Amino acid sequence: MPKRAGWKPALPFSFSRAFPPCVLLENTVATPLKILAYFLATLLLGATLAPLLFWAGHASGSTYLRETDFQRYFDRAILLSALLLLWPAMRALHFSGWRDFELRRDPARWQHLVGGFLLACGLLWLLGGCGIVAGFFRVRWSALTPGALGSIALSAIAVACLEEMFFRGALFGLVRRAASDKMALVFIAALFAILHFLKPPVGVVASEVVTWSSGFVALTRVFWQFGQPALLAAGFTTLFLVGLILGWARWQTGALWAGIGLHAGWIVGLKTFAKITRRNGSDAGWPWFGENLYFGLGPVFTLLITGAIVWLWLRRGIFNTEAEEAEAPRQQR
């Protein structure tokens, strides 16, 4: 029988097409499952790559890389795997490119970058100075060599850029597909804290006996800190506040510059203080200070003050430059 004009072949039956509300349900369920699969694949690939990175570092001839233990290589292998699998994850979630993450040009990027660094590092060092004056820590200035400063600076730049691109850039954009901005902000802050707790204990794999399976041995021990209630309460609270502040900076500016500055400032402050100080006894300064500036009530209150300043700075615009004011009309158009 001849086909009439305008005839189109029948499409296969689709439950979602027949019942449009189910499209939302499919997206709501599928997106978290795809993100979960991405994290599981990241852990497995990281465990596989960790021995390779360890052997490459020890073969490089660098004294610093040769003295770095396997646990640090495992941490970096996980981060590298997350970056390698990010593009496939983006494609699976139907992202066409980085523009889908809605990152904007920041007209005050240098002010946000430098200001964030000085704010985070300065307040952290002010806290450490209080601990030194109170006699909780002793100082060894000779330990802060030019080589040590260079290593800390490179670490701060690399880690701050990579983690902000990953957590506040890519993951924040992914989660916003299935949740509101505020929910995404809290979720990414919690995820940031949890993933920083997924670390095997130091010495879980001795450097002399690293094999192809060492990454998977370390992977089975990444949850050990969750069995330490005091460590979990103190460390998780600090990291969660850090994640909230960094997420707020990204949300308010639409860019990563302020977050990178804050993140790098905290790394420099923590590492330089840890390099030149030693605690005067295991209980000195507790509960205000722990073994470093990660733990204790002092770091928590310092982060609350930092967060309040960042909130005023970015929300009220009390330090806005002429460049920001000039950019505002263009963004409104």
N, C-alpha and C positions, 0 to 999 in steps of 0.2 A: 504494500500500500504506500503510495507516495506521501512524503512528509510535507505538511503544510508550511507555508512561509512563517518564519519567526520561531519555528520549533527548536527547542533545546533539549538535549538528553537529560533524563532525570538524574539528579545527583544522589549519591549513596545516602542512606538515612543517617542522620547525625542527631544524637540525643541532645547535644548542646544547641543545635540549630532549631530543633523542635521545641525546646524549652530554654529560651534565652537566659533566664536567671541562673541556669546551671553553668554558664560560662564563667560567671564570677566565682562560683564554688570551685570549679576546676582550677582556675588561676590561683585561688586562695590556698588550695591544698598542694598543687603542683610546685609552686614557687618555694615554699619552705622545704619540701622534699628534695628539690634540686640543689638548694643551698646546703642541706645536710649531706647529700652525696658529694658535693664539692669539698666539704671539710674532711670527710672520711678519705676521699682520694688524696687530699693534701697530706694527711698523716701517713698514709701508706707510701706515697712517693717520697716524702721526707725521710722516712725510715730507710728507704732504699738508697737515697742519695747521701745520707750522712757519712757512711764509711768512705765513699768516693771523695767527698770534700775533705775529710780528715787526712786521707792518704795524699791528696793533692797539696794540702797545706804543709804537711811534713816534708814533702818532696821539693817544696819551693825554695828552701834554704833560709827563709825568714825566721829569725829567732822568736819573734812574737807568735807566729803561726805554729811553730814547733812546740812552744810551751803551752799553747791553748789546749784545754782538755776536750775530750770527746763530747761532753755535754753541751759545750758552746757550739761545736760544729753541728750537733743535732738540732739545736735551736735555729741556727741559720739555715739548715737544710729544710726545715719546716716552712720558714718564711720564703725561701727560694721556690719551693714547690707551690706555695700559695700563689705566687706571682706567675709561675709557668702555667698553672691551670686556670688562671683568671680569665683569659680570653675564651677558652672553650666554655667556661661557666657563663660568661656574658652571652655567647652565642646561643647556649641552651635556654637562656632566659629572654632571648629575643632582643638583646641590646645590639644596636647597629654600630655603636662607637662610643667614645668617651663623652660626646655631647649629651648622651642620654643620662649621664650622672648629674647634669645640670650644674656644673661648676662654672662660675662666672669669672670674668676678669676683675681683679682687685686693684682699683686705682691707688690704694694706699698700701700696696703689698710690702714695700720696704719698711714702712712705719710699723705695720703689723708683724713683720718678720723680726725686726730688731727689737721692737718694743716687747713682743712676746718673750723673746729670749732673755732680755734683761730683767723682765718682771719675774719669770719663773726661776732663773738662776739666782737673782738677787735675793728674793725672799727665802729660797732654800738655804743660801749661804748665811743669811741673817739668823735663821733657825740654828744652823750648825754653829755659828759664832756664839749663840746663847749657851749651847751645850758645852763649848770649850771654856767659856768664862765661868760656867757653873762647876767646872772640874769633872764633867762626865767623860770628856775626851782629852787626849793629849796629842800634840801636833808634832809631825816630823816633816818639816819643810823640805828637807833634802830629798825626799821621795818624789817630789814634783819636778822631774827633769824635763827638758825640752822634748825628748822622745816620748815621755809619758803624756805630755800635753798634746802632742801631735796625734798620738794614737786615740786619745779621748775625743779630740776634735773630729777626726775622721769617723769614728764610731757614732758620734752624735749626729753628724750630717747624714750619714748613710741610713742609720736606723730611723731617724725622724722623718726623712723623706719617704722611705719605703713603707713604714707603718702608717703614715698619714695618707699616702696614696692608696694603701690597701684598706685600712679600716674606715677612715672618714671620706675617702674618695670612692673606691669601688664598692665596698660592702654597704656603706650607707645608701648608695644609689640602688643597690640590689634589693635591700630590705624595704626601701620606700615603695617598691612595686607591690608589696603585700600589706603595708602598714602605713599609718600616718607618720608625719615627720617626728612628732614627739615620741611615739612608740619606737620608731627607728632609732632615735637618739638614745633612749634608755637601753634598748636591746643591744646596740653596738657597744655602749659603755660596759654593759655586763659581759658581753662576749670578749671584749678587750681584756677585762680583768680575768676572766676564766682562762683564756688562752695563755696569758702570761703566767698562770699557775700550772699549766700543763708542761712542766719541766721535770726531767728525771733528776734524781739527787746527784750531787757532784760525786764522781768516782764510781757511778753505777757500772761503767765499763772502763777498765784500765786501759791506758794508752798503748800498753805493750801487747794487748791481746785483742785488738780490734779486728773483727772479721766481717764478712758480708752480712751476717745476721745480727750484728751489734746494734743496728738501728732499731730492729724489732724488739731486742732485749730492752733497750731504753724506752721504747714505746709502751711496754707493759708496766713501766714504773712512773709514768708521767702524772698519775693522780695521787702520788704519795702526800703532797701538801694538803689535800683535802681531808686527810685523816688527822691533821694537827689543828684542833679547834682554835687555839690562841693565834697561831700563824695565819689561819684562814680568816679570822675576824679582823685582825690588824692589817694584813697585806691586802685582802680583797677590798676592804673599805677604801684604802689609799688608792688602789688601782681603779676602782669604780669611780671615785671622784675625779681622778685624772681623765678617765674616759669621758665623763660628763662635760668637763671643762673644754676638752679638745673638740668634742662633738658640738657643743654650743658655739665655739669659735667658727667651725665650718658652717653651721646652720645660719648664723647671723651674717657672715661675710659672703657666703656662697663660694668660698675659695679655701685653699689649704695653707696659705701663707702664715696666718696667725697661729694655726695649730702646729706647723713645722717649727716656728720660732719657740713656742712654749715647750714643745716636746724636746727640742734640742737643748733648751735651757735647763730643763730638769735632768737630762742625761749628764750634761757637763757638771751641774751642781752636785749630783749624786756621786759621780765617778771621781771628781777632784777631791771632794771631802773624804771619800773612802780611801783615796790614795794617800792622803797626808795625815790621817788621824787613826788612832787606835782607842778603843773604848777602855776606860779604867774600871775593869771588872764587868762580869756578865750581867749584873743587875744595876749598874750605874745609870741613874736617871730614869729608871722605869717607874711609872708607865709613860712618861713624857717622851723618852727616847728608847729605841730598840738597839739592835746591833748596828744599824745604819739609819739613814734618814728615810727609809721606806716605812719603818714600823714605829708605832707609838702615837700618843695623842698629839704630840708636837707637830708631826707631819700632817695629821688630819686637820688641825686648826690652821696650819699654814696653807693648805690647799683650799680650805673654806674662804680664807682671806683672798687668796689668789683668784678663786672663782668669782667672788664679789667684785673685785677690781675689773676682771675681764667682762663681767656682766655689765657694769657701768660703762666701761670703755666702748664696747661694741654695740650695746643696745641704746645708750643715751648719746653716744657720739661726743663725749666730753673732750676727746682729743682729736676730733676730726680735723683734717687739713683742708686747705682750699681745693686740693685735687679731688677730694671726696665730694665736696659741695658742688664742684663743677660737673662731676660725673652724674650726680643725682638726677638732674633734668633729663639727661640723655637716656638713663635707665627707665624713667617714667614714660618717655616717648616709645 
